[in-house]
Amino acid sequence: MIKSTRTAAMTVLMLLLFLLPVTSIYADGNLLQNPGFEEGGEDAPSNWTKDMWISGDNSGILSIQSDEVHSGSKAAVIENIEPNHLKWVQTIKATPDSYYKISGWIKVVSTAGEGMGANILAVGVGGGYPNVTDTAGEWQYLEYIGQTGPKQKEFGIGASLGGYSSLIQGKAYFDDLSVEKLDAAPEGANVISLDSAAVSQDAGGKKADTPHKVSPTKMLLISALFSVFFAVLYTKAFRSEKLMKQPENVYSKWLSIAIGVAFILRVWIGLTAQGYQNDMNTFIAWGQRMVDLGPGKFYEEGYFADYPPGYLYILYILSFIRGVFGFAHGSGGENLLFKLPAIISDLVLGFFIFKMSRKKLGSGIAFGLTLLFLFNPAVLVNSAAWGQADSFFLIFLLLSIHGAANKKFVQSAILFVLATLIKPQSLIFTPVLLFAFYHHRAWKQLGFGALYGLGIFGLLAAPFFWNNGGLVSLINLYKSTLSSYPYSSVNAFNLYALTDPMWSSLDLTWLGITYRVWGFIFILVAVAIATFYSFKKDRLDLSKSYFIGMALIVVVFVLGTKMHERYMFPAVILCMFTYIASRDRRFLSLFLGFSLTQYINVAYTLTHLNAGVNPGADGIVLVTSIANLSLLLYMFYIGYDVYVRGGVKPLPAPPTPEEKYEEDLKVVEQIRPHQKGGRLSDEV
């Protein structure tokens, strides 16, 4: 009996051993291959590939080691020697509209900087997943839930240190990563979209025509067409008495048609242009986080968010609308929805141009200037194509400078605070307001403006920071945002695109001085130049506030460090308002130059980023950088001539009847009888 029982037990045990795997480093249901980095060599673990934002051994190292492991005998290690974003990446097959649990173990050795820490990246997704910058010397478990798009059949997962638009220094280990398919998302889970390859779709549901080849042909053609459009307005339309002196109701009708056409054009671009998907995904993730958690938990430690609270309110409204209408992630409706604030802001700015210039220049010139802005490729690519919010913040900044120029100091201060609440880059224009207040000794208005402005600022920021670090956390947010991207040029075609490759560390030297010091020097130069123009000649003339603002942003962009490709965008409209205030036609030529270089810089960068690379030091980059330097010098010359020497060159007036008669006479005199057989013929 005992022998029979023993035999049966041994049989069952053998069957179990046969049915169960002998040993496995894979979690049950884990879709990742080699999740513990056990297979393969130190530089090439099986099924994993390296991905580096800034390449080179001096920038960072990805390797496999055996000294620190969570389980097994190996683990992955990432070391960012300088602020960078490095990752081990693996692509897995997926099921559309499905949920996945993504998890793993991370041990952070050190981090330095304000960027995103160690994380398990959903490749191509700007944010939303957890990350850590300090694990206190222990292995820490991270987990989040992701969802694939309606047509998504694969997605990438990466062991990552840093993030998109969030570079950091440091060292971290990764082990036992896992991706498991779920039947449904756990109740209350914050679900992150995994659809990194989402492209815009048109109303008919067809796949959008998205750019992937880095070719300048289309970009140069659009630049040429806009130049021709500008030339026709400048040389013909602005000198046509018939066009410039139409009744007011005609211009109002034309303005409505122009704004309608501009809106339709932007909707079409918004639906068909891919935009920068990392930015779009980040906006979408932030908006959904606002809906799910509210403002009080938005800036939790370890979550990447480098925008101040101002625009987050807009993203909250957009995400709420997306939920009401049920837009799927990656759909044309969602893509267009998150571009709408910038698109509408373009139209508002165009209306401002018409309204603020028609009294001074006449409705005909005002309408022409509006057309030059509404159909400007630099404006179109920034908002409708890229999907960025620069036009939105520019409304508040422009109205603030306009208020200062017209001595509405309290209004100017309030609007400036709101602009700063949306984009920290507004702080570049601080001297414009300070000079205006100083010259008119408007200390009382300054006090009221500061009181009201800071009150509104605190009211809007309080929900985010009241129970989340208070004023200290708010200040740290601005400090980290302004100190991010420690590189000579972040895809800005400026001086540093000519000295070294873009994305060079600030600690590298040029002419014996580090880029970090050059950055500080040229900030001081920008302020000194602004001071010169403000204090020279008529100090009380605040109409030059637009020029001072333009000079600040152009100097900082062309000569300063850490500049992004889009940061000179305000110069385009400020140049136009400088022309409106001064009536010097040379500012229109400068407007054309800045429009073209800004368009080329943004469009060329966008095409490269969507192809997965950064622009290199090719002919387009070098020529555009030289053009920006030339425009900077030309701006100084015009400014000196207008605001120091008082020389103004207005647009040529429409031809007088006498001039028309002389032109017709010259044409007639050029007509000669046709010679036939060596003799003059009577035949015409």
Secondary structure as GFF3:
##gff-version 3
##sequence-region A 1 684
A	DSSP	alpha_helix	2	19	.	.	.	ID=ss1
A	DSSP	beta_strand	49	52	.	.	.	ID=ss2
A	DSSP	beta_strand	60	65	.	.	.	ID=ss3
A	DSSP	beta_strand	75	84	.	.	.	ID=ss4
A	DSSP	beta_strand	86	93	.	.	.	ID=ss5
A	DSSP	beta_strand	99	112	.	.	.	ID=ss6
A	DSSP	beta_strand	118	122	.	.	.	ID=ss7
A	DSSP	beta_strand	131	132	.	.	.	ID=ss8
A	DSSP	beta_strand	140	147	.	.	.	ID=ss9
A	DSSP	beta_strand	154	161	.	.	.	ID=ss10
A	DSSP	beta_strand	168	182	.	.	.	ID=ss11
A	DSSP	beta_strand	191	193	.	.	.	ID=ss12
A	DSSP	alpha_helix	217	235	.	.	.	ID=ss13
A	DSSP	three_ten_helix	237	239	.	.	.	ID=ss14
A	DSSP	alpha_helix	241	244	.	.	.	ID=ss15
A	DSSP	alpha_helix	248	272	.	.	.	ID=ss16
A	DSSP	alpha_helix	277	293	.	.	.	ID=ss17
A	DSSP	three_ten_helix	295	297	.	.	.	ID=ss18
A	DSSP	alpha_helix	309	325	.	.	.	ID=ss19
A	DSSP	alpha_helix	332	361	.	.	.	ID=ss20
A	DSSP	alpha_helix	363	374	.	.	.	ID=ss21
A	DSSP	alpha_helix	377	380	.	.	.	ID=ss22
A	DSSP	pi_helix	381	386	.	.	.	ID=ss23
A	DSSP	alpha_helix	390	405	.	.	.	ID=ss24
A	DSSP	alpha_helix	409	422	.	.	.	ID=ss25
A	DSSP	three_ten_helix	424	429	.	.	.	ID=ss26
A	DSSP	alpha_helix	430	439	.	.	.	ID=ss27
A	DSSP	alpha_helix	443	465	.	.	.	ID=ss28
A	DSSP	alpha_helix	470	482	.	.	.	ID=ss29
A	DSSP	beta_strand	489	490	.	.	.	ID=ss30
A	DSSP	alpha_helix	496	499	.	.	.	ID=ss31
A	DSSP	beta_strand	509	510	.	.	.	ID=ss32
A	DSSP	beta_strand	513	514	.	.	.	ID=ss33
A	DSSP	alpha_helix	515	535	.	.	.	ID=ss34
A	DSSP	three_ten_helix	542	544	.	.	.	ID=ss35
A	DSSP	alpha_helix	545	559	.	.	.	ID=ss36
A	DSSP	beta_strand	563	564	.	.	.	ID=ss37
A	DSSP	alpha_helix	569	582	.	.	.	ID=ss38
A	DSSP	alpha_helix	586	610	.	.	.	ID=ss39
A	DSSP	alpha_helix	619	643	.	.	.	ID=ss40
A	DSSP	alpha_helix	657	669	.	.	.	ID=ss41
A	DSSP	beta_strand	675	676	.	.	.	ID=ss42
A	DSSP	beta_strand	679	680	.	.	.	ID=ss43
###
